[in-house]
Amino acid sequence: MSPPSYAILGTGSYAPARIMTNEDLSKVVDTSDEWIFSRTGIKERHIAADDELTSDMATAAAEKALADAKVTPDQIDICIVATLTPDLPMPSTACIVQAKLGLRHDVACFDQHAACSGFIYALDTAWALLQSGRYRHALVIGAEKISTVLDWSDRTTCVLFGDAAGAVVLGPSPEGSTAEIIGAKLYSEGGNTELLCIPGGGAAYPVPGPGDPPKFMQMKGREIFKFAVREMEDAAQDILEQHQIHPDEVNCVIPHQANLRIIDSLAKFLKLPEDRFFVNLERYGNTSAASIPLAIDEARRSGRLPNGSISLFVAFGAGLTYGSALVRW
């Protein structure tokens, strides 16, 4: 008997009510709508309220995904939250979400930290655990309150990011269903931490003092742009070749929503028209680990993922990390 295949049974997403436009940003930092949009493709982003936590957004997205999948909380065996902005250094945000959702006590709950690649890392991890035969249903969430780690006087970073959450429920693929995971592939290139990092607040600088690195995100934009273009191309090509799928067979590419020029470069590399790419960057900015699950949910609900079609997910993030996945809907 062949092992069971696993599918995305449901999707959900959440974005905070507050919208910050480029015009709003121009009032707090030296920038403009034209400067931001021409360089990134971003027009606005959502910003969480002061009392709205990463776990709150994760829970809201997860509730929608569970309802969509018609899976109850007590059926979940694994809960993974991909995030670089946990509620607390300890415990994991996944454990906080477990309590808010009312999941069973014998559920494996943990956070996955691969920055903007986090969702693909968490998806592959959950898929592998399901394939072990020890678990049946997994809840995979990407959630970020990036606004808490931004220096709002630094226009090289604060204009790029937003807050949001997205979630999927994985489980055994019902007979005749679609949304089966075809494959996933993960990569890391350590040794480049200074290109994209939050230098203060970890074990190296637990309590930043005078002269110590800040607890804000720092990024070397040009170097990250080059890395993102090169490695997203490699990750896309590798997964397609591994499963003998030609780019023309991909109905929808859902890339990490970081910069429109990076997405355009990937489209040219794959020789695919821009309408094969699902892009919501203009309305959300870069939501890090929430980026791809948020886009998956919106693409699915807008009819961009018809039954039988193939989707390619591809992302890059701090670490430096990157990865790709294929799903047949």
Secondary structure, DSSP 8 states (H G I E B T S, - for coil): -----EEEEEEEEE--S-EEEHHHHTTTSS--HHHHHHHH---EEE---TT--HHHHHHHHHHHHHHHHT--GGG--EEEEE-SS-SSSSS-HHHHHHHHHT--TT-EEEEE--GGGHHHHHHHHHHHHHHTTS-S-EEEEEEE-GGGG--TT-TTTTTTB--EEEEEEEEE--TT---EEEEEEEEE-TT-GGGEE--SSSSSSSS--TTS--SS-EE-HHHHHHHHHHHHHHHHHHHHHHTT--GGGEEEEEE--S-HHHHHHHHHHHT--GGGB---HHHH-B-GGGHHHHHHHHHHHTT-S-TT-EEEEEEEETTTEEEEEEEE-
